[in-house]
Amino acid sequence: MGSVMFVEINQALEKIRNVGWISCSEWPTNAEISPADVDLSESDDRLLRTTPADELDIAKLQTLAETAGLELAIEYYPVIGSTNRLLMDRVGAGSLNNTLVTCDYQCAGRGRRGRQWISPYARSLAFSYAHASSKALRELGGLSCVVGLAVLDVLVDLGVEDGRLKWPNDVWIKASKLAGILVELANQGSSTVVIIGVGLNLALKPEERAAVDQPIVDLRSRGVTLDRNSLLMLFVKKIVTYLQHFEKSGFAPFRSAFDAVHLLHKQDILVHSANAGEATPSRGRVEGVGDSGQLLIQTSSGIAEILGGEVSLRPAENIN
């Protein structure tokens, strides 16, 4: 969907936020996003919210950032295609360092291997943070694992202490997925632009859970009631702190912490390669992660190292 249509949709949502409703005819014609997609109801030829929405507020976000000592350029859009894509499209067009892009509804969010990330209106967190790293591309292995550790740290602060990570970039609570992380890298002059995207379930409806092909969980079901503005800034603050440590020391100091919370650590797994078609997956036992964030697997022929790549890991007893 083009940017012009996003502008019209966001203008309509802003008017509803300020006035309380718009006429049905004010919704952009032929919009690929319907009023129902953003939790609007129709009544007497009006579009309005019948239940409150925990929408983000740019002024509150800026105040929270300042209070946390963060120097951020914050962009907020009620509706956007992909926060990561917006930032990646700007690489080379100017400095992106310390830029945060967030939204209430992300209609084309992406996970690893091109998968879509569901982002219901004002009931999840979807954001991307741009960081200018002094490290070369080859030195940034393990960064998604570091971001995962930062997310887990926030969960512990919120009283959720049974979180786990699944290499290289998923956050789970027990046997259900809570969040996904997408790290994208690009050269820009003498630095490397790191785009860190995070999608986190906050308050999902039963039908949204049913539409996902794996068990998922959200924070509200775990008793977390903090508003989305505050939650977002907690995650961003922790990610920035972890990035600062990573810039100084690389991934090696994080290895033991990751192994301690890795969902598949010391387990037998099946490794499915996206490029292998219907080939039989390889099998091995997870021994840990290396200094560059690579997964170390004991196989029948020795230790194999797996980089981020296009692979999927499953416990050996679960081959679905």
N, C-alpha and C positions, 0 to 999 in steps of 0.2 A: 504494500500500500504506500502511495506516495506521501511526501511530507505535507503537501497541501491538504490532503484529507485528514492527516493527523491534526493539523492546525484547526480545522473546522470542528473536529470532534472535541478537541481540548477546549476550544472556545465554548462549545455547548455545555461541556461538563463544568466549566468555570462559572457559567451563568447559573446553572442549577445550584452550584455551591453557594453563590451569592444571593440569588433570588428565591430559590427553593424549587423551581420548575421551569420548563420550557414547553412550548407547544410542540406537538409531534412533528409538525412540518419544519421545525427548526433543526431536526436531526439531519445531518448531511445525506443527501440523496445518494443511493447506491453505495453507501458505506459498507465495507466488509465487516465492520464491527457493529453489532446490533445493540440497541439499548439494553437488552437483557444480558448481553455479555459483560456490561459494566454495572449490573445489578440495578437497573432502572425499571420502574413499573409504569404502566400506562393507565391513566384515569381521566375520563372526560376530556380526551384529546390533549392531555398533558403528560409529559414525562417527568417523573419525580422519584425521590427516594422514600420508600415506606419504612425502611429501617436505617438507622444511622450507619455511616461508613467511617472507618478509622483511616481517613485520608491523610496523606502526608501534607506538611505545611512548610514551605520554603523558609519562611521567617523563623519558625521554631527550629528547623534544622540548622540554620545559620547561628542561632543563639546557642544551641547545644554544642555545635562545633567550637565556637569561641570559648565556651565554658570548659570544654575538654582540652583546650590548647591546640586545636587543629587548625591549620591554615589551609582551608579547602575552597576550591571553586566549585560550588554546588549547583547542579542543574536538576530541576524537577519537572517531569511531564506527567499529567494524569494518564495519558496513553502513549505508548511508544512501541516500535517494533522490537528492537533489541538494544539494551543499554550497551552491551559489548560492541555490537555492530556500529552504533553511533560513534563510539570512541575510535574504533579501528579505522573507520572511514576518514577520521581527522588526522591520522598519523602522517607526519610530514608537513602539515599545514600550520604548525606552531606548537608551542610547548603544551603538553598535556599533563605535566607533573601536578600531582595533588588535585586532580579533577575527579569529582564524584557525580555520577549520573544515576538518578533513581526515578521511580515511577509508581503509580498505583495499579497499572495494568500493562503487562508486557505481552503482546500478541504474537511475537515471533521469537521468543526466547529460545536459546540454544544450549543444549548440553553437549557432552562429548559425543563423538561419532554422529553428529548431525541431528541428534534427537531433540524434539521439542520439549520445552520446559513449561508446564502449566503454571499460569500466574493469575489466579482469580482476583478480581478488582478489590483492592484494599484489604485483602485477606492473606497476603503473602509479603515477603520482602524480595525485591528484585533490584539489584544495584550493581554498578561497575565502578571500580576505582582505578585510575590511571596513575602509574608510578614510573618516573624516569630513573632507571637503575644504572649505576656506574659499571655493572658487571656485563660481560659479553654474553651472548646468547648461550654459549656452551656452559656457562657458569650458573645458569638459572634452573638446573634440574632440581627437582624436589620442591619447587616453590608452591605448587598446589597443595602438597602435604603440609607445608608450613602454614598456609592459609587455613587449612582444615584444623590444625592445632589451635589457631587463634579462635576459630568458631567454637571449638569445644571448650576453650577457656571461658568464653562468654557464657556458654550453657551452664558450666559449673557455678559461675557467679549468680546465675538465675535460679540455682537450685536443682538443675537437671544434671545429675552426676553419672548417668549410665550411657552417655554418648560414646560412640565409637566412630572410627574412620575406616573407610574401605579404599585401599590404594587404587588410583592416586588422588581421587578428588570427591568422594562421596562422604556425607555425614549421616550417620545412622543413630537411632536410639533403639537399643536392643536389636530386634530383627526387622525394623522398618526404617525406610529412608526419610530423613528430615530435610536435607539440603544437598545441593550440587554446586560444585565450583568449576568454573571454566577460566583457565589462564591462557591468554594469547600474548605472543611476543612479536615485536617488530623493531627493526633498526631505525634509529632516527639520529642522524649525525654521529656524535661520539658516544651517545648513550643508547640504551635499549629501553624501548617503551614496553612496560608491562601492564596489560589490561586484565584486571581481576574481576570476574563476574561471579556473583553469588545469587542463587535462588533458594529461598527458604520458606517452607510451609508454615503458615501461621494459624489459619482458621479455615479448614477445608470442610465443604459440605459432603455428605455421604455419597452423592452422585459423582462428585469430583474424585473422591477416593476410588470409586468403582471404575472410573475411566482409565485408571493407571494400571499398567500390567505388572506391578510389584507392590508389596506392602509399603504403605507410607504412613507417616505420623506428622502431627503438627504441634506447635508449641502450646496453643491454647489447651489442648487435651492433656498436656503435662502441667497445667496449672499456672502457666506464665501469662500474666494479665497486663504487663507493661505495654504502653501504647507504641505504635509503629515508629513514630518519630524517635522516641527514646531508644527503642531496640535497635533501629538502624544505626544510630550514632555509637552505641555500645560496640557493635560489630566492627564498624569502620575504625574506631579508636584502637581496638585490639589488633586488627589487621595491620594498621600503620605501625604499631609498636613491634609486632613480630617482624615486619619488613625491615625495620631499622636494625634489628639483631641479625637478620639474614644478610643484609648488606655488609655488615662488619665481618661475619664469621662463616657465611655460607650455610649449607644444609647439615654438615657433619654434626654440630652440636644438638640438632633436633632429632637425630636418628633414634636414640633410645626412647625418647618421648613418643615418637610415632609408633615404634614397635609395641610399646606398652598399651596403646589404645587401638591397634590395628585389628579390625574385625576378623581377619584371616591369618593372623600371625600364628605360626607353628601348625597350620592346618594343611591338609592335603587339598589341592585345588585343581580345577581344570582351566586351562588357558585357551580361550577361543580367539583366534585372529580374524579380524574383519576382512582380511585379504585372502583368507584361506578357503572361502566358499563353504562347501559341505564337508571339508576335511575333518578328520577326527581330532578333537582338541588334545593338546599335550597335557601331561599330568605331572605334578610335582608337589613338593612340600615347601611352604613359605618359611624361609629362614630369617627374613628381615629386609631392611632396606640398606642401600649403599650410601656412600658419601655424596653421590649426585642424585639421590632420590630414586635410583633404580630399584626394582623389586628383585630380590635374590631368592631363587627357587632351586631347591635340591631336586635334581632329576636322576634318572637311571644312568645318565652319562656325565654327571657332575653338576656343578653350580651353573645355572643359567641366569643371565641378567636381562630383565625386561624393562625397557624404557616406557615412557608414557604411551606413545603409539596408539594404534587402533586395535586394542585388545580388550577382552572382557574376562573377568575372573569369576568363577563360581566354586563353591565348596564341592569337593569331589562327589559327595553323596547327593548333590542336587544338580542334575545336569539339564534342567529346563532352561 
